[in-house]
């Protein structure tokens, strides 16, 4: 998937959690930051797993 800019991160989060734009906007910034960090770690874990096989 590669690096995502801010707009693509918003869309990915909204899609993953089934949120509307308003729900995204009303979510505290620290929660969004945690979700982004989790997405990065999950992606890295997937990349490492695919290299092992």
ABEGO torsion letter per residue (X at the ends): XEBBBAAAAAAAAAAAAGBBAAAAAABBAAAAAAAAAAAAAAAAAAAAAAAAX
